[in-house]
Amino acid sequence: MLNFFVSVWLKFFFVLTPFFALSMFLSMTREYSGAQQRHLAWRVLGAATVICLILFFFGSVIFALFGITLDAFRVGTGALLFLSSVTLIRNTPVSDADSPDHDIAVVPLAIPVIVGPATVGTLLVLGAEIDAPLRKAVGALALLFALATLGTILLLASAIERVIGRRGLNILSKVTGLVLAALAAQMMLVGIANFLG
C-alpha cells in the first residue's frame, strides 16, 4: 500500500504542474508583499483542494451521467495531458496581475494554472479507476499530500526563486513536461489496449 501511495502521490504531484504554477505565481505577485503572497498561497491551495477532491470522488458519477467509458476518457485525457506537456517543454507563458488588489486566487491560479483541462481529466480517470474503499482513501490521502507539497512550494515561492533563479524554474517546468508526456502516453496506451480487448 505504501508503493501505491507513493505512486499516486507522484502522479498527482506532476499533474498539478507545481513548477509551472510556481512560475506563474511569482510572475503574478511581483508587487505583493511577503505576507500578501503567503495569504494568496493559502487561498489558492484551499480552492485547488476543494476542486480536486470533488473531481476525484465524483469521477464515476460524471462518467455514468454522460455515458462516457473510462477508456474513452483515458485516451482523451492522455491527449490533453500530452498537449500540456508540450506547452511546458516548449515555453512557459507569463502573465501579470493588475495589482495586489486583483483577486487571482481561484482564477487564474487555481483554475486553469493548477487545475487545467488535463488535470481535470486525470483526476476523473484516477478517481474512477480506484474503486476499492481502502485504495480510494489512500488515493485521496496521496492527493492531499500532493496538494500540501504544492502549497509548501507556493508558500516558499520567493525563497525558492532566490535559490534556483528564473532559469532553474524554467528547467524544472520542462522536466515536469517530460514526466507528463510519459504519463499521457501510458494513459492513452491503457485506454486503447482496453478498447481493443
MARLO-365957 format. One record per residue (C-alpha): residue number from 1; residue in one letter; chain; x, y, z negated. Coordinates in Angstrom, 3 decimals, decimal comma. Layout:
<rs>
R; seq; type; mol; c1; c2; c3
R; NUM; A; A; X; Y; Z;
...
</rs>
This chain:
<rs>
R; seq; type; mol; c1; c2; c3
R; 1; M; A; 0,000; 0,000; 0,000;
R; 2; L; A; 2,965; 2,300; -0,594;
R; 3; N; A; 4,085; 1,796; 3,022;
R; 4; F; A; 0,552; 2,622; 4,179;
R; 5; F; A; 0,528; 5,798; 2,055;
R; 6; V; A; 3,903; 6,981; 3,396;
R; 7; S; A; 2,921; 6,158; 6,982;
R; 8; V; A; -0,369; 8,089; 6,771;
R; 9; W; A; 1,275; 10,988; 4,925;
R; 10; L; A; 3,935; 11,351; 7,635;
R; 11; K; A; 1,330; 11,198; 10,410;
R; 12; F; A; -0,783; 13,897; 8,765;
R; 13; F; A; 2,274; 15,991; 7,928;
R; 14; F; A; 3,407; 16,184; 11,540;
R; 15; V; A; -0,126; 16,501; 12,934;
R; 16; L; A; -0,581; 19,627; 10,782;
R; 17; T; A; 2,456; 21,090; 12,654;
R; 18; P; A; 3,957; 22,595; 9,468;
R; 19; F; A; 6,903; 24,394; 11,061;
R; 20; F; A; 4,782; 25,933; 13,805;
R; 21; A; A; 2,347; 27,003; 11,067;
R; 22; L; A; 5,262; 28,451; 9,101;
R; 23; S; A; 6,476; 30,420; 12,143;
R; 24; M; A; 3,002; 31,822; 12,750;
R; 25; F; A; 2,502; 32,570; 9,043;
R; 26; L; A; 5,768; 34,553; 8,894;
R; 27; S; A; 5,015; 36,383; 12,142;
R; 28; M; A; 1,564; 37,420; 10,968;
R; 29; T; A; 2,617; 38,545; 7,491;
R; 30; R; A; 5,616; 40,761; 8,279;
R; 31; E; A; 4,025; 43,718; 6,473;
R; 32; Y; A; 2,868; 41,693; 3,469;
R; 33; S; A; 4,486; 41,820; 0,048;
R; 34; G; A; 5,639; 38,586; -1,593;
R; 35; A; A; 2,512; 38,475; -3,763;
R; 36; Q; A; 0,239; 39,044; -0,751;
R; 37; Q; A; 1,993; 36,254; 1,160;
R; 38; R; A; 1,555; 33,808; -1,715;
R; 39; H; A; -2,115; 34,765; -2,176;
R; 40; L; A; -2,730; 34,252; 1,542;
R; 41; A; A; -0,897; 30,898; 1,474;
R; 42; W; A; -3,249; 29,635; -1,248;
R; 43; R; A; -6,304; 30,753; 0,723;
R; 44; V; A; -5,027; 29,130; 3,926;
R; 45; L; A; -4,329; 25,897; 2,030;
R; 46; G; A; -7,808; 25,894; 0,490;
R; 47; A; A; -9,543; 26,438; 3,831;
R; 48; A; A; -7,442; 23,793; 5,606;
R; 49; T; A; -8,056; 21,269; 2,808;
R; 50; V; A; -11,840; 21,618; 2,947;
R; 51; I; A; -11,881; 21,338; 6,751;
R; 52; C; A; -9,533; 18,330; 6,825;
R; 53; L; A; -11,401; 16,364; 4,148;
R; 54; I; A; -14,753; 16,873; 5,898;
R; 55; L; A; -13,307; 15,650; 9,208;
R; 56; F; A; -11,524; 12,701; 7,576;
R; 57; F; A; -14,566; 11,386; 5,687;
R; 58; F; A; -17,256; 12,030; 8,296;
R; 59; G; A; -15,484; 10,867; 11,456;
R; 60; S; A; -17,571; 7,677; 11,733;
R; 61; V; A; -20,801; 9,630; 11,333;
R; 62; I; A; -19,800; 12,045; 14,091;
R; 63; F; A; -18,919; 9,170; 16,445;
R; 64; A; A; -22,250; 7,450; 15,755;
R; 65; L; A; -24,166; 10,704; 16,191;
R; 66; F; A; -22,748; 11,401; 19,638;
R; 67; G; A; -22,426; 7,779; 20,756;
R; 68; I; A; -18,668; 8,045; 21,279;
R; 69; T; A; -16,500; 4,954; 20,878;
R; 70; L; A; -13,412; 5,178; 18,701;
R; 71; D; A; -11,172; 4,029; 21,556;
R; 72; A; A; -12,502; 6,699; 23,928;
R; 73; F; A; -11,796; 9,302; 21,276;
R; 74; R; A; -8,305; 7,846; 20,760;
R; 75; V; A; -7,481; 8,437; 24,425;
R; 76; G; A; -8,953; 11,951; 24,441;
R; 77; T; A; -7,259; 12,904; 21,186;
R; 78; G; A; -3,965; 11,454; 22,396;
R; 79; A; A; -4,160; 13,684; 25,473;
R; 80; L; A; -4,829; 16,783; 23,336;
R; 81; L; A; -2,053; 15,835; 20,932;
R; 82; F; A; 0,339; 15,431; 23,848;
R; 83; L; A; -0,568; 18,893; 25,189;
R; 84; S; A; 0,033; 20,348; 21,712;
R; 85; S; A; 3,423; 18,646; 21,571;
R; 86; V; A; 4,390; 20,105; 24,963;
R; 87; T; A; 3,416; 23,582; 23,735;
R; 88; L; A; 5,605; 23,171; 20,649;
R; 89; I; A; 8,579; 21,867; 22,642;
R; 90; R; A; 8,446; 24,470; 25,412;
R; 91; N; A; 7,504; 27,589; 23,490;
R; 92; T; A; 6,335; 28,889; 20,106;
R; 93; P; A; 3,788; 31,663; 20,617;
R; 94; V; A; 3,979; 34,550; 18,204;
R; 95; S; A; 1,237; 36,978; 17,275;
R; 96; D; A; 0,990; 39,627; 14,617;
R; 97; A; A; -1,703; 40,606; 12,180;
R; 98; D; A; -3,171; 44,073; 12,464;
R; 99; S; A; -2,449; 44,897; 8,831;
R; 100; P; A; -2,269; 43,281; 5,400;
R; 101; D; A; -5,993; 44,024; 5,058;
R; 102; H; A; -6,851; 41,950; 8,138;
R; 103; D; A; -8,261; 38,589; 6,959;
R; 104; I; A; -6,329; 35,850; 8,763;
R; 105; A; A; -6,622; 33,002; 6,219;
R; 106; V; A; -9,361; 30,965; 7,920;
R; 107; V; A; -8,989; 32,284; 11,483;
R; 108; P; A; -6,447; 32,018; 12,994;
R; 109; L; A; -4,173; 30,395; 10,369;
R; 110; A; A; -6,367; 27,539; 9,072;
R; 111; I; A; -8,164; 27,219; 12,436;
R; 112; P; A; -6,674; 26,792; 15,033;
R; 113; V; A; -2,998; 27,127; 13,960;
R; 114; I; A; -3,098; 24,330; 11,346;
R; 115; V; A; -6,330; 22,534; 12,270;
R; 116; G; A; -6,411; 22,820; 16,046;
R; 117; P; A; -8,281; 20,577; 18,529;
R; 118; A; A; -5,599; 17,868; 18,435;
R; 119; T; A; -5,553; 17,860; 14,621;
R; 120; V; A; -9,363; 17,631; 14,517;
R; 121; G; A; -9,298; 14,642; 16,862;
R; 122; T; A; -6,539; 12,895; 14,905;
R; 123; L; A; -8,355; 13,383; 11,585;
R; 124; L; A; -11,569; 11,980; 13,071;
R; 125; V; A; -9,788; 8,954; 14,561;
R; 126; L; A; -7,749; 8,090; 11,463;
R; 127; G; A; -10,728; 8,670; 9,197;
R; 128; A; A; -12,912; 6,370; 11,302;
R; 129; E; A; -10,384; 3,549; 11,699;
R; 130; I; A; -9,552; 3,399; 7,959;
R; 131; D; A; -12,754; 1,821; 6,661;
R; 132; A; A; -11,775; -0,271; 3,600;
R; 133; P; A; -12,655; 1,761; 0,458;
R; 134; L; A; -9,232; 1,412; -1,188;
R; 135; R; A; -7,344; 2,252; 2,005;
R; 136; K; A; -9,725; 5,170; 2,586;
R; 137; A; A; -8,933; 6,520; -0,884;
R; 138; V; A; -5,188; 6,084; -0,310;
R; 139; G; A; -5,541; 7,752; 3,110;
R; 140; A; A; -7,350; 10,713; 1,548;
R; 141; L; A; -4,616; 10,969; -1,094;
R; 142; A; A; -1,978; 10,924; 1,655;
R; 143; L; A; -3,873; 13,688; 3,470;
R; 144; L; A; -3,979; 15,787; 0,290;
R; 145; F; A; -0,267; 15,165; -0,235;
R; 146; A; A; 0,470; 16,286; 3,342;
R; 147; L; A; -1,595; 19,439; 2,777;
R; 148; A; A; 0,206; 20,065; -0,528;
R; 149; T; A; 3,542; 19,721; 1,281;
R; 150; L; A; 2,367; 22,211; 3,908;
R; 151; G; A; 1,135; 24,558; 1,154;
R; 152; T; A; 4,534; 24,406; -0,556;
R; 153; I; A; 6,218; 25,301; 2,731;
R; 154; L; A; 3,918; 28,317; 3,160;
R; 155; L; A; 4,420; 29,436; -0,440;
R; 156; L; A; 8,206; 29,333; 0,089;
R; 157; A; A; 7,955; 30,859; 3,584;
R; 158; S; A; 10,268; 33,835; 3,038;
R; 159; A; A; 12,899; 31,757; 1,229;
R; 160; I; A; 12,860; 29,098; 3,975;
R; 161; E; A; 13,250; 31,763; 6,658;
R; 162; R; A; 16,257; 33,226; 4,834;
R; 163; V; A; 17,907; 29,805; 4,595;
R; 164; I; A; 17,345; 28,402; 8,103;
R; 165; G; A; 16,536; 31,527; 10,111;
R; 166; R; A; 14,199; 32,011; 13,062;
R; 167; R; A; 16,284; 29,741; 15,297;
R; 168; G; A; 16,097; 26,955; 12,718;
R; 169; L; A; 12,305; 27,272; 12,607;
R; 170; N; A; 12,123; 27,005; 16,395;
R; 171; I; A; 14,285; 23,866; 16,338;
R; 172; L; A; 12,079; 22,266; 13,664;
R; 173; S; A; 8,973; 23,138; 15,705;
R; 174; K; A; 10,469; 21,372; 18,727;
R; 175; V; A; 11,306; 18,283; 16,647;
R; 176; T; A; 7,692; 18,288; 15,428;
R; 177; G; A; 6,609; 18,437; 19,079;
R; 178; L; A; 8,667; 15,325; 19,891;
R; 179; V; A; 7,105; 13,392; 16,996;
R; 180; L; A; 3,618; 14,493; 18,096;
R; 181; A; A; 4,344; 13,310; 21,655;
R; 182; A; A; 5,192; 9,846; 20,299;
R; 183; L; A; 2,036; 9,786; 18,148;
R; 184; A; A; -0,012; 10,854; 21,181;
R; 185; A; A; 1,432; 8,081; 23,346;
R; 186; Q; A; 0,775; 5,486; 20,625;
R; 187; M; A; -2,814; 6,660; 20,154;
R; 188; M; A; -3,576; 6,568; 23,893;
R; 189; L; A; -1,944; 3,144; 24,336;
R; 190; V; A; -4,012; 1,658; 21,479;
R; 191; G; A; -7,207; 3,140; 22,924;
R; 192; I; A; -6,503; 1,853; 26,444;
R; 193; A; A; -5,409; -1,588; 25,205;
R; 194; N; A; -8,580; -1,990; 23,120;
R; 195; F; A; -10,745; -0,810; 26,014;
R; 196; L; A; -9,167; -3,333; 28,386;
R; 197; G; A; -9,605; -6,061; 25,776;
</rs>
